[in-house]
Amino acid sequence: MSIYNDYVQEVVERKGQGLNPKPIDGAELLSEVIAQIKDLNNENRADSLNLFIYNTLSGTTSAAGVKAIFLKEIILGKEVVAEITPTFAFELLSHMKGGPSIEVLLDLALGDDAAIAKQAAEVLKTQVFLYEADTTRLKNAFTNGNVIAKEILESYAQAEFFTKLPELPEEIKVVTFIAGEGDISTDLLSPGNQAHSRSDRELHGQCMITPEAQQQIKALQAQHPDASVMLIAEKGTMGVGSSRMSGVNNVALWTGKQASPYIPFVNIAPIVGGTNGISPIFLTTVDVTGGIGIDLQNWKKKVDANGEVIRNENNEPILEQVYSVATGTVLTINTKTEKLYHGDQELIDISKSLTPQKREFIKAGGSYAIVFGKKIQTFAAGVLGIEIPKVFAPSKEISIENQGLTAVEKIFNKNAVGTTPGKVLHAGSDVRVKVNIVGSQDTTGLMTAQELEAMAAKVISPTVDGAYQSGCHTASVWDKKAQANIPKLMKFMNDFGLITARDPKGEYHAMTDVIHKVLNDITIDEWAIIIGGDSHTRMSKGVAFGADSGTVALALATGEASMPIPESVKVTFKGSMKQHMDFRDVVHATQSQMLQQFGGENVFQGRIIEVHIGTLLADQAFTFTDWTAEMKAKASICISQDETLIQSLEIAKSRIQIMIDKGMENKNQVLQGLIDKANKRIEEIKTGEKPALTPDENAKYYAEVVIDLDIIDEPMIADPDVNNVDVSKRYTHDAIRELSYYGGDKKVDLGFVGSCMVHKDDLKIVSQMLKNVEKQLGVVKFNAPLVVAAPTYNIIDELKAEGDWEYLQKYSGFEFSDILPKSTARTEYENIMYLERPGCNLCMGNQEKAAKGDTVMATSTRLFQGRVVEDRDGKKGESLLASTPVVVLSAILGRIPNMQEYKAAVEGINLTKFSPISTK
């Protein structure tokens, strides 16, 4: 049976699901399609033509290579296809973005046929995804006197690929659709349990919000054919949570427009809004797709005659509506006045949504085209020996005399590329920066691979110090979906130049360690910039930004990222921790005390949290920096002391060496290079040549928050508040409650100790608590299941060496097996302790979940609706987040403990402690 016939069978199956044929990315299938096009009597010729023209992926897919060569043969007259004239062949090449299509266009432009060369040159002038091999050909041809090469370079220098694009329309009409009340997480737009389908854009699009919502959107489009549908988070922030490009892809698929008539299911220009704006990570994806994100501010705090905020019985500000964005409201975005209108009524200034840079992204159909366009313009001007013509909006450079630098300002200044020499930049400046470490995770990795293919990238940028492809999000269950997707992903990324969790050759043991823990270990310089394909990319060394799959791809391909230098909020501590408290309680209390200090305003949102916890090693400090995602911060920086940083770097070196010993090193000796850099950094600190990073004393912050450790006397629990009458207050991570709030009688159906929020000491706490219980009661009995998943294999190895793992084994009723990994997700739990494979496990919610309607007590990161546990009829699922001792005791008791029970259970146990240091 031919590959084409297999594909046709799949087309029939997809049609039954209401789906179109899956886009072709393989060379073998497209070669058969082309053979049928050449055969004028073939019964499948018409379908094959349609597939070739309209259903083949572009970039560097193997299918794109076959397509480009066939189009070249048509242009040269070697093949004749009545339906594809040479002119049409050029048009098809112009939509293929890069890679083999650029190679073919250069062959034609630099060839001997003058007429063909001229046509090819006109197409090349519109292209920006050129890499070193392509630019070298152009440069060599120009040096040898090729007139066409000179013409192309002159066009690039003038950025005609951008200037000749249509200008933004003065007015953009939108019709509103309220996607939900309160924060809208990317889990609603692209559910984690559908992660396996993300690379199949049409199929994945079916899971956005609900089928009913999709029908409402279609109805709005039918009623308002001249308007774009704007998705809105009413009384909340749009796009909080995980950094999923698939989220904005789904929004664009349903509400945007097709990027090219010849590339299926790749849409651009989504328009989104939120009462409290757009999450920073999600806004990046909006930029990537050439969309518009608007901070609507359509609700405000109600004030009395004296200007004081009016509060309800829960001491929460009462909101009043400024203007309505109810579903079906027609609004107008005026790009000239930069205002939002309802009819003739001006509603709000939206200039922040239409900055010069964002206007460029919208005009070009996305930020990638601008990034690559600027690079090709710079290259062309350099070859021609001319100054770069001022075409693009100049990068904003803010430099304030006699003002010191925050930690993030120092890092950005050190890593800045292309800024004015000698100019010191402050927050608000637009900066292109070198990226040191890049991470790709497995449920978004296939999309990152697609993005790399689309931008025609073939190898990692040599300026990246290290990059890692994880396997943690698919660690729990090695099912058919994972078996189909993950090996393919690992091979692609390994070939591209990343260190991969799984060996495509099968020679080293699969490492399903949580990506953030690995990135934290391979970050060996606190001056580093890290980009990772997950919102919890928040290292305790350097400054790390969680990013969508496209931004990760861009960082891998170019070694750079572009963003404004963010403002910072300084967080310091006073007092001392109570003996019975755990550092996780300090993390939660930070959020609670900040909100109290600023009258409910989240000053962390969209900013850098510069946290002064220098006495904590990187593993423990990561618990804080990790949680800053839930604080809605853009990123965080841990200010460490010299000796503490040296210890953290030594630990990192030892763990990188373990990776080398396992056989994970690649041909570029990346891991050894990281160890060498760590040694250099340690020597700099020891000699005093370059002490640990600290901000300047006269640095300026958006706000300063001082956390009082003395008043933290009870475990602090983040509650989803699922029954709050104000729907917008549910699932926000802002409801932080003391243990006594629950009265010692709230039922717990399942406990989970795991995720990136825990470290080795947390697993030791589990072991110590179980020993205590056995000593006190003579037996360890669980009244609710307890799922324990170490974040890394290193931790398990260290626990084995220190004698703790055998105790965990003793008390467990299930232990994972690497030889026989689970092939199906667990749907029912017994009242035992489960020792699960290292990885994300329940925290991700894409493979295993708690039973519907359960109350879960967990150490994990997210409490969004449906992530760890879904609702059932009559009972909302809820995931409460707490410290490890609270979770363990809750599982033993089957309920949330009271303070007396809690204190007795942790007596004599070494909880994670923190002692503040002076920052003056």
N, C-alpha and C positions, 0 to 999 in steps of 0.2 A: 504494500500500500504506500502511495507517495506521501511526502510531507504535506503537499497541497491538499490531498484528500483528508488527511488527519485534521488539517486546519479547517476545512469545510465542515467537518463533523463538529468541531468546536464552535464554528459560526452558528450551526443549527442549535446547539445547546444554549449558546448565549442568546439567540433570538427568543428562545423559550423563556429566558429570564428578563426579556425586554431590553437586551443589550445589543449594541452593534458589534461587528467583527473586531476582535482585539487588534490593535495596531501591530504591524509587522516590524520586528527588530532583528530578525535573523537572516543571514546571507543565503543559507541553503533554501529557505522557503521563497525568498524573493527571486532567487535564480530560477526556480521552477515557474514562478509567476511570469518572469520575463520570457522564458522559453515558450510559454503559452501565448504571450502577446505576439511573439515572432511568427507563431503558427497561425496563419490567417483563417484556417478551418477549424481551429480548436474550439470546442463547445464552451470552454471556460474563458475565452479570450476577453469578452466584454467585462466580466467580473474581474479578471486579472488586471485589465487596464485601470479599472476603478481603484483596485487595491494599490497598484503601483503609484498612481497619481495622488490619491487622497488618503491612503491608510498606511503609509510607511514612515517610521520614525526617522528623525534627522540626526545631525551631529555626527558622532563617531560610532554609532551602532554598526554592526557588520552589514546590516541591510542597507544603511546609508552609503557604505562604500560601494556596494554592488549597483545601487541606483545611480550614483554619481558617474560611474564608469559607463553605464548604458546610455545615460544622457550625453556624455561626451562623444560616444560613438554616433549618436543621432546627429549631433551638431557637426561632426566631421564628415557626415554622409556615409559612414560605414554601415549604419543601420537606418532603415526607413520605416517609420511608424506614422501612418497617415494622421492619427489623432494627436501625435506629439511632434509638432514642427520644431525646427531648430530654435525658433524664437520662443516657443513655449518651453522647450528644454532649458533655455537660459532662465526663464521665469521660475521653473521648478528648482533649478540650482540656487537661485537667489533666496529661496525659502529654506534652504537646508542648513543654514547657520554657520557651519564650519567643518573642520576636519577634512574628509575626502572631497567634499564639494569645493573647498578652497584650493586643494591640490589640483583638482581638475580645472578650475577657473584660471589658476596660474599657468598651468600647461597651455591652455588656450590663449591666454593674454600674452604670453611670452613666446608663442609659437610663430610659425612662418606665414600663416594666412592672415593678412592685414585686416580683412573685414571681420573675420571671427575674433581676432585679437581685440578689435575695437569694441565689439559687443561684450566680450568677456570682461574687458576693463570697466565698462559701464556698470556691470553687475558687481564687480569687485569693489567699486567705489562705495557700494551700499553695505558692505560687509565689515564687521568689526572683530569677529572671533578668529583672529590670526595668532599663531604662536611662533616661536623662534624659528622653526624650520621654514615657515611661510615668509616671515619678514626677512630672513637671510636670503631667500631666493630673490625677493624684490630688491634688496640692497645690492646684491651682486649684479643683477640685471641693470640696475641704474648705473652702477660703477662702470659697467661695460658699454654704456651709452645707449641702452634700450629706451626709446622714446615713450613707449607705452608704460614702462615701469615709472618713468619720471612723471607722467601724467597721473598715474594712480597715486604716487606719493604726494604730489601737489594737492590732489583732492583730499587725501587723508589729513594733510597738514592744515587744510582749511575746514576739516571736520564736516565735509559735505554729506557724509553719511547721517549726520544729525541735522544740519541746517536746512536740508532739503525735505525734511519730514514735515507733515502738516502741523500747523500751530494748534495749540489748545483752543477748543471752542470757547467763546466768551461765556456761554451759559451751558450748564449741564443740568438737565432736569432729572430729579430722582423721586421715587415713590417709596415710602418707608415700609419696612416690615420689622416688627419687634420680634426678635428671635427668642427673647426671654426677659424676665425681670430680674435684676441683680447682675452679678458678674456672669459673663458668658465664657465658659472655658473652652479650650480647643477640643476637649473631650466631647462636647456637644456637636462640634463641627466635623470632627474626625475621631470617632470613638476608638479608644485603645484596643478594644476587643476585635476591631476590624483592621488591625494594623497589617495583617497579611496581604490585604488587597490594595494597599496604598499605591503601589506602582502601576496598578490597573486603574487608571483615573476614572473611567466611566463607571466601572463596577463600584469603586470606593465612593463615588459621588452619591450612590443610592443610600448611604448611611448618614448623610448630613441631617442633623436635627431629627425630623420625623417625616414619614411619607406625607402626612397631612400638611406639614409646613411646606414641603416641596410643591404640593399642589396649590397651596395659597400663593406661593411665589409665582408659579406659572400663571395663575389667575390674574395677579397684579400686572404681569408682563402683557397679558392679553388685553387688559383694560387700559394700560398705559404704554403702548408700543414705542412711544418716543422718549420713555424715561427708563433710567436704570433703577433696579431695586436696591435700596440701601438697607443692609442688615444692621439692626440696632440692639445694643444692650441697654435696656431701659433701667435707670437708677443704678447702673453698674459700669464695669469696665469690659470692653470687648477683647476677647482673645487671651484671657488669663490662663496660666497653667503651662502645659507642655508646649515646647517649641516645634510645632508641626507645620511644615510647609503644606502638608495635605489638608490642613484646616482652611487656609486661604485658597488653595487649589479648588476645594469643594465649593467655597463661596463664589469663586470666579466661574466655576463650571455652571452654577445655577443662575448667577446674576451678571457675569461679565460678558466679554465678547471674545470670539475666536481670534487667537494671535495670528494664525495663518490658515487660509482655506485648505492648505495641503498638509497640515499637521493636525491630526485629530485629538480632541479633548485637552488641548493646551489652551486655556483661556486666560485673559488678562483683564485689567481695569475693574476689579471689584471696588465697591464703595461701601464702607462700613462706618459705624458711629457708636459712641457710647456716652452716656451721661457723664461718666468720669473719664472719658477718653478711651484710648486704645493701649493695651499692654505693650511695653517697649518691644518685646520679642515678636509679637504678632504684627506690630507696625512695620517691622523690618520686612516681613513677608509681604505686606501690602506694597511696600516700595519695590520689592523684587518683581511683583506682578504689575507695576505701573498703575496701582490703584490709589484711592484717596481714603484717608482715615481721619475722622472728624471728632474732636472733643466737643460734644453737643452742649454741655452745661445747661441742660433744659430743666433741671431741678436745682434748687438752692436751699440753703439752711434758712429757716424762718426766724426772723428776729423781732424783738419787741420795740416799743417806741424809743428805748434807750440804746438800741443797737445790739442788745444782748441776745444770744442764740436761745430760742425757746426749745425746751427739752421735754420728752415724754416721761412716763413713770419709770422707765428703765434708764433714765439719764442720757438717752440718745437724742441727737438733734432731730427736730421735726422738719421735714422737707416740704417745700411748696413748689408747684410747677411754674416754670418761667414761660414755657411755650409747649405745645403738644406735638409729639411725633408719633401719634397713634397710627397703627398700621393703615396704609392707604393714603396717608397725607402726602400731597405733592409739594416738593420743595425745589428750590433752584440754587445751584452752586454757581456763583458769578466769579469766574477766574480773573476778571479785570479788577473788580472792586474788592475781591477776596472776602466776600460776605456770603452768608446763607440767608435766603429769602423764603418767605411763605407768601406767594403772590407779590405784592409790592411792599410787604412788611419786612424790614430788615430784622433778622433774628439774632445773629451773632457774627463776630469777626472770625474768619477761618484762615487767617494769614499763616498760622503755624502749619496748616495742612497744605499750603501752597507756597512754601519757601522756594527760592530759585532752584535749589537742588531737586526738590520734590517735583517741581514743574518739569524739569528735565527728565526725570524718571517716567512721568506720565506721558510726555511727548514721545519718548523712545520706546515705550511699551515695557519698561522695567529698568531696574538699576544696573543689571549686568551689562546692558548695551552701553551705558554711560561709562562704567568702569573700564571695559575693554576699549571703548571709543577713545577715552583720554589716553590710554596707553599707546594706542596705534597712532594717535595724533602726535604724541611726544616723540615716538620713534621716527615718524616721517619727517618732522621738523628737524630732528637731529641729523638724519641722513642728508637732508637738503641743506643743512647748515644755516637754518634761519631760526629766528625766535618763534616760540609757539604762539600762533595767533590767538587772541583772546576771544574765544567762542563760548566756552562754558562759563557758568556763573563762578566767580572767584570763590575759593574756599574762605569762609569767614575765619579770620585770625584775630582773636581777642587777647590782648596783652595788657595787663594792668600794672602800672609802675608801683614799685614798693609793696607789692602783694606777693606773699609767699605761695608755695604750691602745696596742694593736697597730695596724698599718695598717688591717686589716679592721674592727676595732672603731671606728676613726675614721670610715671610710667609712659604716658602718652607722648610726652616730650622726648623721652629717650628713644621710643620706637617709631616716631613720626617719619613719614616719607614725603618728600616734595614740598616741605614747608619753607618759609622764608628763613634763610640761614641766620642763626644767632638770635632769632626771635623766640622768646619764651611765651608759651601759650597757656591760657587759662580756660576754665569751663565755658562751654558754648562755642568754642572754636571747632571748625570742621577739619577733621584730620584723617589722613590715610596712614595706617599704621602697619608695621611688620607684625605678623602673627607667628608666635614661637611654637605653640603646641596646638594640634587639631584633633578632635575626637569625633568619630562617627558611630552612632549606635545602630543596632540591628533592625529595629522596626522602621527607621527612617533611612537606613543605609541604602536600600534599593532605590529610593528616590534621589539620594545624593549621587548614586552611580548614574541615574538617568540625567541628572543635572550636569554631571561631568561630561557625559556623552553629548548632551545638547550644546554645551559650550566648547565642544571639540577638544577637551583636555585629555591627554594620554598618560601623563606622568606627574607625580607630585612636584611642586615647586621646590627647587634646591635650597631655598631660604628658610623652609620650615624645619625646625630642629627635630621634631618628632610628631608622629601621627599614629593614632590607634583606632582600629575597628573592633567594636565590642560584640559580644554574643550574649549579653546579660538579659535583654528583654525577652529572649526566647529560650532562656535556660530551664525554666520549670518543666516544660513539656516538649519533648522532641517528637512532635506530631508530623503528619504528612505536609502540612503547610510549611513548617519550619524546614523540613527535609528538602522541600522543593525550592525554597528561597535562599536559605542561609549559605549553603555551600557555594552557590553561584555568586552571592554577594562577597563572600570571603575571597574567592579567587579573583574577582574583579579588583577588590581593594588591595589585595596582596600584590597583584601585578602592577597596580598603580603606584605602589611604594609605601603602603601603610603596614605597620605591625598588626597582625590579625589574631583575634581570639582563637579562631579555629584555623588549623593548618590545611590549606587546600590539598596538600599532598598526604595528609593524614599521619604525619610523622611525629608531631608533638601533641601532648595531651590537650584536649579542648579546655580553654580557660574562659569560664562564663562569668568572671568577676564583673561586678558593677562598674560601668564605664567611668563614673566620677571618681571612684577610688583609684582606678588605674591612672587616670589623668592627673590626679593629685600626686601620685607617686612619680610620674614621669615629668612633672613640672619641677625643675631643679634650679629655678631662679625666681626670686620674688619680684623681679622686674619684668617678668614675662607677661605676654598677652596670650590668652587661651581662648579658642573658639571651639564649642562642642555642640553636637546635634541633640541637645537635650537641655531643658530649662534649668536643670540642676547642675549644669557645668559652672560651678562656683567654688573654685579651688581656694584653699587656705594659704596658698603661695601664689603671688602674682595677682592679676585681675582677669577673671574668666567670664565670658559671655555665652549664655545659652543661645543657640541660634537654630534657625530653620535649616533644612537639608540643602537649600540653595546657597545660603551664606557659608555653610560648611564646605560645599563644593568650590565656591569662589576662593575661600581661604586655602584649600588644598591646591587648587590650580595656580593661584597667583602668589600665595604666601602673604596676602594682605587682606585688610578689612577697612572699611570706611565708616566713620560715625562721628558725631559731635563728642567732644570731651564732656562727660556727664558732670553735673553738680554732685557734691558729696554731702553726706550727713555723718557727723562724727559721733560715735557711740563709745562712751567710757563707763566705768563702773566705780562704785564706792561701797564701803561696808565689807561684809564677809558672808560667805555661804554657810548656812546652817548644816550641821553634820549629817542630817537626814535628807538633805536635798541633793539632786543630781543636776549636772550642767544642762541637761535638756530642759529642766524647769527654768533655768536662767534664760535660755533661748526664748521660750514662750513668754516669760515675764517681760522680756525686752519689748516684744510687740505690744503687750498689754500696757506697760508703763508709758511707752511712746504715745499711744493713742490717748491715754489719760492726760499726759503733759501737754498735748497739742489739741485738746478739745475735740477729739475724734478725727482730726485730719491726719491722714497717713503721710507723713513727711518723707517716708522711705520710698514711696511709689515713684518709679522711673529714675531713681537716683542711685548713686553708689553709697553703700554703707561702709564707712571706714571704721572698723571695729578694733578696739585696742584690747586684745586678749593675748598679749605677747608671752605669757607664761605657759600657754597650752601648746603641746606638740601639734603638728599638722593634722594628725588623725582625729584628735579630739576637737580641735578648732574648726574642723570641717563641719561638725554638727551645727555650728552657728552659721557659717558662710552658706551652707546648703539650704538652711531654712529661709535665707533671705529671698529665695524665690517666692515663698509663701507670704513674705512681707511685701511682695510686689516691687522689690528693688530691682534695678537694672543689673546690678552686680554688687560684689562686696570685696573688700580688701582687708586682710588680717595683718595688723601691725605687730610684728614679732620682735622679741629680743634676740641679740646676737647668739647667745648660747643655745636658746631654744631652736632657732633657725638652723644652726649647725646640726643639732641632734635630729631635726626633721629631715635634713638633707642626707644625713648618714643612713637613716631608715629608708629613704627613697632609693639611695644607691643600692642598698642590700636587696631591695625588692626588684629593682631593674636587673640586678645580677641574676636573681632567680629566673627572671624571664629569659635571660641569655642562656642560663643552664638548661632551661626547658627546651631550647632549640628555636626560640621565637625571633632571634636576630635575623635581619635581612642582609642582602648583598651590600647595602650602603652603610652597614655598621651603625645604624641609627642608635641602638640601645647603648653600645659602648661609647658613642659620641655624647650621649646624655650623662653617662657616668663621668666622663672626662670634664664636661662642663660643670657638673656638681663639684668635682674636686677643685676646679678653678675658683668657683664661687666660695667654697669653704675656706680656701687659702686667703681670698680677698678679705673675708670677714675676720679671720684669725689675726691677720697682720694689721688690720685696721685700715687697709687700703680703701676698702669700700664696705662700711658697716651695713647692717640690715636696714632696709628701706624704712624711713620715717618721714612724715610730713614736716613742712616748715612750721615754725612756731607762729608765724604771721599768715598762715594759710587762711583762706576764707571758706566757710561752710554755709550751705543753705540753712542748716540747723545743727544744733548740738544737743544730744540726748545723754543724760546721765542716769544710769540704772542703779537703783538702790538695792543691793543684795540683802541688806538687813531685813527688809520687809517681805522677802520671799520665804514664807514659813510652811507652805503646803505645796505638794506637787501641782503643777499647772497643766491643765488639759485643754487642748484645742478642740472645740466642739462644733460640729456642722450646724447645730441649732436648727434641726430639720423641721421643727414645728413652729418656728417664729411666724407670727401672723403677718409680719412684713416680709414677703417673699424675697425681697432684695437683700435681706440680712442673712439668708441661708447660705451655707457652703462658702463662707468668705475667708476662713482662717482667722477672723478678727475676734471671735467669741472665745476668749481665753478664760477658763474658769478654774477656781481652786477645787481641790479634791472634796472638801466638805460640802460643796454645792450639791453633790449627788446623794448625800445622806447615808452612804454605805449600803444602799439597797438597789441601785440600778443594775439590772441584769446585763451580763456580758455573754455573748454567744460564742465568741472566738477571740483569741489573742494572737497577735503577730509581732514577733521581734525580727526585724530585718530591714532591708532597704539601705540606701546610701547614708541614712541618718545615723546608723550605728557603726561602732568600731569594735576592736578586739575586747576592750574593757566591758562593753555591753554584754558580750557572750560570756565573759567571766562572771558578770553579775548574775546572769541566768543560772550558771553552775553553782555559785555561792548561795543563791536564794534557795535552790532546790535542796542543797545540803542542809541549810538551816531548817527548812520545813521538815525534812526527814528526821532531823535531830529533835525538833520540838514535838512532832506528831507521830514519829515512828514510821510513817509512810508518806509518799508523795502521791496525792490523788488529784487529778484534774477534773474540775466541774465544768470546764469548757475546753475545747481544743486549743492547743498552743502550737503555732507554726513558727519555727525558728529557721531563718535562712542567713547564714553568714554572708557578708557582702563579697568576700574574696576567699580563694583557696589558701592564700598566704595566712590568713587569720586562722583557718582550720589547722594548718601545719603548725603554727605557733601555739595554738591551744593544745594540740597533741603533745608538743614538746614540753609544755608547762603543766600537763596533767589534767587540764579542765575538760578536754573533749571526752575522755572516758566517762566522766560523770554525766555529761549530756547524753552519751550513748546509753548509760545505765537507766536513765529516767525516760528515755524516748520509746515510743511504740512504732516508729518508722524512721528509717535512715536512708537517704538517697543512695543510689548506685550509679556510678559513672559507666559501668559495664552494661547495665540494663536501665537506661533512663526511662522515665515515664513517657508513654506514647499517647496517653489521653489525660485530659485535665480532671482533677479530682472534683467531684460535685457534692460529696458528703464527707463530713468529718466526724471522727470519734473523739471522745474526751481523753485524748492522749497528746503527747508532745511529738511533733513531726520535725525531724531534722532534714530540711530540704537542701537541694543543690544550691551552691552560691549563685547569686543573681538577684533579679528584681522581685521575683515571685509575686505575692499578692499586691505589692505596692503598685505595680504597673496595671494589673487588671486585664491584660490582653489575653492571658492564657488561663490562669486560675482565679477564682473569686470565692468569697464567702457565700454561704447560702443566702438567697434573696430574703430581704427583710431583717437580716441579722444586725445586731449591735456588735461592732468590732472595736476592740481596743488595740491600737497599733503604734509602733514606733515609726511608721512610715511618714511620707511627706505630704500626701494629698488626701483631702477629705471630700473631694468633689462628688456630686451625685452620680452613682452608677460606676464609679471607678473600682473601688475595692469590693463594694457590695451594692447590688441593685435593690430596688423596691419590690415589694410584692403587694398583692391586694390587701389593703387594710393595715399595712405595716411598712413604714419607710426604713430602708436600710440606712445605717449610719456608721461612720468610721470616726471614732474619737482618737486623737493622737496624744500620746503621753510618753513618759520616760520608760525605760526598760523595766525597772522594778514595779511600776504601777501595772504594766501590761502582764508581767509574769504572775503577780499576785491576783490580778483580775481573773486570769485563766484558772488559777488554782481554786479560787472562791466561786467562780461563776458569776461574779458581780464586782462592781467597783468597791474597793475596800474603804473603810473609814480610817481616820488618821491614826487611831490607836493600833489598828491592825497593820497599817503601813509601817509605822515606826518600829514595831516589833519585828517585822519581816526584814527590815534593812539594817537592823542593829548589827554592828561589827563588820558590815560589808563596805568595801572600798568603792564608793560611788565616784563618778567622775567629778572632780573638784576644780575650782578655779579661784585664784587669788589675784585681784586687780593690782595693777602697778600705776604709779603716778605718771600722768602724761604731761606734766608741767616741767 
